[in-house]
Amino acid sequence: MTAPEGGYDLAPEGSGTRLTVYNVLEGHGLGKLIAPLALRSARKGADDFGKSIKAAVEAS
């Protein structure tokens, strides 16, 4: 499983900031079979990732 593209964008919105996270996952061989599981796992961790980014932005 590889993620050739991915990252996040920060954009002002009202009095806050909008965080947009994006990833492109590519499965190779058996990775094609587990790609849906990897995507589900990434979505589950998205809230924690967002909180980490928010804390870093607010600290700077």
C-alpha positions as CSV (number, residue, x, y, z in Angstrom):
1,M,0.0,0.0,0.0
2,T,1.4,3.4,-1.0
3,A,0.1,6.9,-0.7
4,P,1.7,8.7,-3.7
5,E,-0.3,11.9,-3.0
6,G,-1.6,13.3,0.2
7,G,-1.5,16.1,2.6
8,Y,-3.7,18.8,4.0
9,D,-4.8,22.3,3.1
10,L,-5.6,25.1,5.6
11,A,-8.0,27.9,4.6
12,P,-9.5,30.8,6.6
13,E,-13.2,30.4,7.2
14,G,-15.1,32.9,9.3
15,S,-13.3,33.3,12.6
16,G,-11.6,29.9,12.2
17,T,-9.7,27.8,9.8
18,R,-11.0,24.9,7.6
19,L,-8.8,21.8,7.4
20,T,-9.1,19.6,4.3
21,V,-7.2,16.3,4.4
22,Y,-6.6,14.3,1.2
23,N,-4.9,11.0,0.4
24,V,-4.6,8.9,-2.7
25,L,-4.0,5.2,-1.7
26,E,-2.7,2.7,-4.2
27,G,-2.7,-1.0,-3.6
28,H,-0.3,-3.3,-5.2
29,G,-0.7,-7.1,-5.2
30,L,-2.4,-8.0,-1.9
31,G,-2.6,-4.3,-1.1
32,K,-5.4,-4.1,-3.6
33,L,-7.4,-6.3,-1.3
34,I,-6.7,-4.4,1.9
35,A,-7.1,-0.9,0.4
36,P,-10.6,-0.6,1.7
37,L,-9.5,-1.5,5.2
38,A,-6.6,1.0,5.0
39,L,-9.0,3.7,3.9
40,R,-11.4,2.9,6.8
41,S,-8.5,3.0,9.3
42,A,-7.3,6.4,7.9
43,R,-10.8,7.8,8.3
44,K,-11.0,6.7,11.9
45,G,-7.7,8.5,12.7
46,A,-8.8,11.7,10.9
47,D,-10.3,13.4,13.9
48,D,-7.1,12.9,16.0
49,F,-5.0,14.1,13.1
50,G,-7.2,17.2,12.8
51,K,-6.8,17.9,16.5
52,S,-3.1,17.6,16.2
53,I,-3.0,20.1,13.3
54,K,-5.3,22.5,15.1
55,A,-3.1,22.4,18.2
56,A,0.1,23.1,16.1
57,V,-1.5,26.0,14.2
58,E,-2.9,27.6,17.4
59,A,0.5,27.2,19.1
60,S,2.3,29.1,16.4
